[in-house]
């Protein structure tokens, strides 16, 4: 998915994540984070054996679900 008017900041609280942002894979573990700029195609998945817990912070001019473009 992507968002035209909002950026996201993902912070891993528990587990291991694989974050795909504009075709690049980022591996994140506990206490690591990643900024996802507005307009970028992105996806996050659990790449560990246990639960993935993350905090997602939205910033921008439009924060509602109407700004989601799904692929």
LOLUM-862530 format. One record per residue: residue number from 1; chain; y, z, x of N, C-alpha, C, O in turn. Coordinates in Angstrom, 2 decimals. Layout:
N
(NUM "A" (Y Z X) (Y Z X) (Y Z X) (Y Z X))
...
***
This chain:
71
(1 "A" (-1.18 0.00 0.84) (0.00 0.00 0.00) (1.23 0.00 0.87) (1.14 0.18 2.09))
(2 "A" (2.36 -0.20 0.27) (3.64 -0.08 0.97) (4.69 0.39 -0.03) (4.46 0.40 -1.24))
(3 "A" (5.85 0.78 0.48) (6.96 1.26 -0.34) (8.24 0.62 0.21) (8.50 0.68 1.41))
(4 "A" (9.02 0.02 -0.66) (10.25 -0.64 -0.22) (11.34 0.36 0.13) (12.12 0.13 1.06))
(5 "A" (11.40 1.47 -0.61) (12.55 2.36 -0.50) (12.24 3.76 0.00) (13.10 4.64 -0.06))
(6 "A" (11.03 3.99 0.48) (10.73 5.33 0.98) (9.86 5.27 2.23) (9.02 4.38 2.38))
(7 "A" (10.09 6.22 3.09) (9.25 6.42 4.27) (8.36 7.63 4.00) (8.65 8.43 3.11))
(8 "A" (7.29 7.76 4.76) (6.39 8.90 4.63) (6.14 9.51 6.00) (6.10 8.82 7.02))
(9 "A" (5.97 10.81 6.01) (5.61 11.55 7.22) (4.31 12.28 6.90) (4.27 13.13 6.01))
(10 "A" (3.24 11.94 7.63) (1.94 12.55 7.42) (1.68 13.58 8.50) (1.84 13.29 9.69))
(11 "A" (1.30 14.78 8.11) (0.99 15.86 9.05) (-0.43 16.33 8.76) (-0.73 16.75 7.64))
(12 "A" (-1.31 16.27 9.75) (-2.70 16.70 9.57) (-2.78 18.21 9.72) (-2.38 18.77 10.75))
(13 "A" (-3.28 18.86 8.69) (-3.45 20.31 8.68) (-4.87 20.69 9.06) (-5.11 21.70 9.72))
(14 "A" (-5.83 19.85 8.64) (-7.24 20.11 8.92) (-7.98 18.78 8.94) (-7.71 17.90 8.12))
(15 "A" (-8.91 18.63 9.86) (-9.75 17.45 9.91) (-9.23 16.38 10.84) (-8.37 16.63 11.69))
(16 "A" (-9.78 15.18 10.67) (-9.43 14.03 11.50) (-9.13 12.85 10.60) (-9.89 12.55 9.68))
(17 "A" (-8.02 12.18 10.87) (-7.59 11.06 10.04) (-7.52 9.78 10.86) (-7.24 9.80 12.06))
(18 "A" (-7.78 8.68 10.19) (-7.50 7.36 10.74) (-6.39 6.77 9.87) (-6.58 6.55 8.68))
(19 "A" (-5.24 6.52 10.48) (-4.10 6.00 9.76) (-3.87 4.55 10.19) (-3.62 4.28 11.37))
(20 "A" (-3.95 3.64 9.24) (-3.71 2.23 9.50) (-2.28 1.93 9.06) (-1.96 2.02 7.87))
(21 "A" (-1.42 1.56 10.01) (-0.02 1.28 9.73) (0.32 -0.06 10.36) (0.30 -0.21 11.58))
(22 "A" (0.63 -1.04 9.51) (0.94 -2.41 9.95) (-0.10 -2.97 10.92) (0.24 -3.59 11.92))
(23 "A" (-1.37 -2.73 10.61) (-2.45 -3.29 11.40) (-2.86 -2.50 12.62) (-3.79 -2.89 13.32))
(24 "A" (-2.18 -1.40 12.91) (-2.50 -0.56 14.06) (-3.15 0.74 13.58) (-2.65 1.39 12.67))
(25 "A" (-4.27 1.11 14.20) (-4.97 2.33 13.83) (-4.49 3.48 14.71) (-4.43 3.35 15.93))
(26 "A" (-4.14 4.58 14.08) (-3.73 5.80 14.78) (-4.72 6.90 14.42) (-4.97 7.15 13.24))
(27 "A" (-5.29 7.56 15.42) (-6.22 8.65 15.19) (-5.45 9.97 15.29) (-4.80 10.24 16.30))
(28 "A" (-5.53 10.76 14.24) (-4.76 12.01 14.17) (-5.69 13.18 13.96) (-6.67 13.08 13.22))
(29 "A" (-5.38 14.28 14.61) (-6.13 15.53 14.46) (-5.17 16.65 14.08) (-3.98 16.42 13.90))
(30 "A" (-5.70 17.85 13.95) (-4.93 19.04 13.57) (-3.61 19.12 14.32) (-3.57 18.98 15.54))
(31 "A" (-2.53 19.34 13.59) (-1.17 19.50 14.11) (-0.55 18.21 14.64) (0.51 18.27 15.26))
(32 "A" (-1.17 17.07 14.43) (-0.56 15.80 14.82) (0.05 15.17 13.58) (-0.38 15.42 12.45))
(33 "A" (1.06 14.33 13.80) (1.74 13.71 12.66) (2.11 12.27 12.99) (2.05 11.83 14.13))
(34 "A" (2.49 11.56 11.94) (2.84 10.15 12.08) (3.91 9.81 11.05) (3.81 10.21 9.89))
(35 "A" (4.92 9.09 11.48) (5.95 8.57 10.57) (5.53 7.17 10.12) (5.11 6.35 10.93))
(36 "A" (5.66 6.93 8.83) (5.35 5.62 8.25) (6.67 5.08 7.69) (7.11 5.52 6.63))
(37 "A" (7.30 4.13 8.39) (8.59 3.62 7.94) (8.49 2.89 6.60) (7.44 2.35 6.26))
(38 "A" (9.57 2.88 5.85) (9.63 2.13 4.60) (9.31 0.67 4.88) (9.73 0.11 5.89))
(39 "A" (8.58 0.06 3.96) (8.25 -1.36 4.07) (6.99 -1.68 4.84) (6.58 -2.84 4.87))
(40 "A" (6.37 -0.69 5.47) (5.16 -0.96 6.24) (3.91 -0.77 5.39) (3.85 0.13 4.55))
(41 "A" (2.92 -1.63 5.61) (1.64 -1.51 4.93) (0.88 -0.38 5.59) (0.79 -0.32 6.82))
(42 "A" (0.32 0.53 4.77) (-0.32 1.71 5.34) (-1.49 2.20 4.50) (-1.58 1.92 3.31))
(43 "A" (-2.37 2.94 5.16) (-3.55 3.52 4.52) (-4.02 4.66 5.40) (-3.91 4.58 6.63))
(44 "A" (-4.54 5.71 4.80) (-5.10 6.82 5.57) (-6.50 7.10 5.06) (-6.77 7.02 3.86))
(45 "A" (-7.41 7.44 5.99) (-8.78 7.77 5.60) (-9.30 8.91 6.46) (-8.80 9.17 7.56))
(46 "A" (-10.30 9.58 5.95) (-10.95 10.69 6.64) (-11.97 10.12 7.61) (-12.89 9.41 7.20))
(47 "A" (-11.81 10.40 8.90) (-12.79 9.91 9.85) (-13.64 11.04 10.44) (-14.40 10.83 11.38))
(48 "A" (-13.50 12.23 9.88) (-14.29 13.37 10.33) (-15.45 13.62 9.39) (-15.66 12.91 8.41))
(49 "A" (-16.22 14.66 9.72) (-17.35 15.03 8.88) (-16.98 16.08 7.84) (-17.71 16.27 6.87))
(50 "A" (-15.87 16.76 8.04) (-15.40 17.77 7.10) (-14.23 17.26 6.29) (-13.87 16.08 6.37))
(51 "A" (-13.63 18.15 5.51) (-12.48 17.76 4.69) (-11.26 17.37 5.54) (-11.04 17.90 6.62))
(52 "A" (-10.48 16.44 5.01) (-9.19 16.08 5.59) (-8.11 16.68 4.71) (-8.06 16.41 3.51))
(53 "A" (-7.24 17.49 5.31) (-6.11 18.07 4.59) (-4.85 17.62 5.31) (-4.71 17.85 6.52))
(54 "A" (-3.94 16.99 4.58) (-2.69 16.59 5.21) (-1.53 16.83 4.27) (-1.69 16.91 3.05))
(55 "A" (-0.37 16.94 4.86) (0.87 17.06 4.11) (1.56 15.71 4.20) (1.66 15.12 5.28))
(56 "A" (2.03 15.21 3.06) (2.74 13.95 3.02) (4.15 14.22 2.51) (4.33 14.68 1.39))
(57 "A" (5.14 13.93 3.34) (6.54 14.15 2.99) (7.20 12.79 2.76) (7.13 11.90 3.61))
(58 "A" (7.83 12.63 1.60) (8.51 11.38 1.27) (10.01 11.53 1.50) (10.60 12.56 1.15))
(59 "A" (10.62 10.50 2.10) (12.07 10.46 2.26) (12.56 9.06 1.90) (11.85 8.08 2.13))
(60 "A" (13.73 8.98 1.35) (14.29 7.67 1.01) (15.11 7.72 -0.25) (15.43 8.80 -0.76))
(61 "A" (15.46 6.54 -0.74) (16.33 6.45 -1.91) (15.57 6.41 -3.22) (16.16 6.63 -4.28))
(62 "A" (14.28 6.13 -3.16) (13.45 6.10 -4.37) (12.12 6.76 -4.06) (11.36 6.27 -3.22))
(63 "A" (11.82 7.86 -4.73) (10.64 8.64 -4.40) (9.58 8.63 -5.49) (8.57 9.33 -5.37))
(64 "A" (9.78 7.85 -6.56) (8.81 7.83 -7.65) (7.70 6.80 -7.37) (7.78 6.00 -6.44))
(65 "A" (6.66 6.86 -8.20) (5.50 5.97 -8.00) (5.81 4.51 -8.35) (4.99 3.64 -8.07))
(66 "A" (6.95 4.24 -8.94) (7.33 2.87 -9.23) (7.63 2.07 -7.98) (7.76 0.85 -8.04))
(67 "A" (7.74 2.74 -6.83) (8.02 2.07 -5.55) (6.74 1.71 -4.80) (6.81 1.29 -3.65))
(68 "A" (5.58 1.87 -5.42) (4.31 1.58 -4.74) (3.93 0.13 -4.95) (3.90 -0.37 -6.07))
(69 "A" (3.64 -0.55 -3.85) (3.08 -1.91 -3.90) (1.67 -1.82 -3.33) (1.48 -1.49 -2.16))
(70 "A" (0.68 -2.13 -4.14) (-0.72 -2.02 -3.73) (-1.27 -3.36 -3.30) (-0.93 -4.40 -3.86))
(71 "A" (-2.14 -3.32 -2.30) (-2.75 -4.54 -1.76) (-4.26 -4.48 -1.94) (-4.96 -5.42 -1.55))
***
